[in-house]
Amino acid sequence: MFFSQAAIALFAVGLTAAAPVVEKRAAITDADILNYALTLEHLEDTFYRQGLANFTQADFAKAGYDATFYSNIQKVSTDEKTHVSFLTSALKAAGAAPVEACTYSFGVTDVPSFLATASILEGVGVSAYLGAAADIMSKTYLTAAGSILTVESRHSSYIRANLKEAPFPQPFDAPLTLDEVYSLASGFITSCPSSNAPLPVKAFPKLQLAPMTAKSVTAGATVTLLTPGYTLKAENDAQIYAAFIAVTGPTFVPAEPVNGGFSLTIPKGFAGQTYVVLTTCKEGVSDETTAAGPAIIEISA
Ligand SMILES: *[C@@H]1O[C@H](CO)[C@@H](O)[C@H](O)[C@H]1NC(C)=O
């Protein structure tokens, strides 16, 4: 823990002072955002602790990962644990109730599936902190969140490089909204303590890339996004679009209904862990026009 009690107390001042200022954001306070961040950190912390309890260094070695890699994953686990205790202390110092860990279902069966999920979680973490930045009122909290974001992004690059994926596939990372991140996180959450204060977030219907025969997805490829468990129908059979999320604004492509989901063509300009939502309009992506997603697609250059 590198933040002194004095620094945490300072955050507390920032929080009280900042919360009521801007009317538009009255619904989301800095305490909400910290609890949202803590929700994700609990998920990551539990994930690494479970994984390291499930798999020994020998298991990693058998899967082709050396002792240095294993000890770096232990370090990642310690980082996530420290993020949990930091956010918990900051919330307590601000007089807010920190959320507690939920129970999760990660579906991990071996070292490769553990690392594939780790990579996805780190990428989502980066996009979550990035997307929340503009909603944080207190500059002190913003700096603290930024200092977590940069570390999550190093975790992401390190794991990606070791999975033989591009460590920094594009010049900008994509910001995700609270609802988009929660939609992804809720796929891993089984149940949460009833004492956890509800967050001002909702999950969109699930959207996932259909299993493919091709080894990698590139621009120009046609893919199917599945809407498991439900059928999405546009009003009056209007066109549904797939929106690929980027900091510079989404790229829309038509999404054509097929059995169990939608078929679409990957646009140019995306690489690495990419997020796509289904929308009912192509003017912009908002929580109101999002029909499902995000789905995560790993795109190769
Ligand atoms: C740990 O193992 C259990 C039981 O096989 C599995 O359900 C869980 O997803 C695993 N978690 C991680 C993070 O490896």
The ligand as an SDF file (V2000), in Angstrom:
LIG
                    3D

 14 14  0  0  0  0  0  0  0  0999 V2000
  -10.3360  -22.6480  -10.5010 C   0  0  0  0  0  0  0  0  0  0  0  0
  -10.8090  -23.9730  -10.5730 O   0  0  0  0  0  0  0  0  0  0  0  0
  -12.2400  -24.1160  -10.4870 C   0  0  0  0  0  0  0  0  0  0  0  0
  -12.5560  -25.5940  -10.4450 C   0  0  0  0  0  0  0  0  0  0  0  0
  -12.0600  -26.2570  -11.5650 O   0  0  0  0  0  0  0  0  0  0  0  0
  -12.8680  -23.4210  -11.7030 C   0  0  0  0  0  0  0  0  0  0  0  0
  -14.2620  -23.5180  -11.6380 O   0  0  0  0  0  0  0  0  0  0  0  0
  -12.4630  -21.9540  -11.7040 C   0  0  0  0  0  0  0  0  0  0  0  0
  -12.9720  -21.3000  -12.8620 O   0  0  0  0  0  0  0  0  0  0  0  0
  -10.9430  -21.8340  -11.6610 C   0  0  0  0  0  0  0  0  0  0  0  0
  -10.6330  -20.4110  -11.5520 N   0  0  0  0  0  0  0  0  0  0  0  0
   -9.5130  -19.8910  -12.0480 C   0  0  0  0  0  0  0  0  0  0  0  0
   -9.4300  -18.3990  -12.0120 C   0  0  0  0  0  0  0  0  0  0  0  0
   -8.6050  -20.5370  -12.5090 O   0  0  0  0  0  0  0  0  0  0  0  0
  1  2  1  0
  1 10  1  0
  2  3  1  0
  3  4  1  0
  3  6  1  0
  4  5  1  0
  6  7  1  0
  6  8  1  0
  8  9  1  0
  8 10  1  0
 10 11  1  0
 11 12  1  0
 12 13  1  0
 12 14  2  0
M  END
$$$$
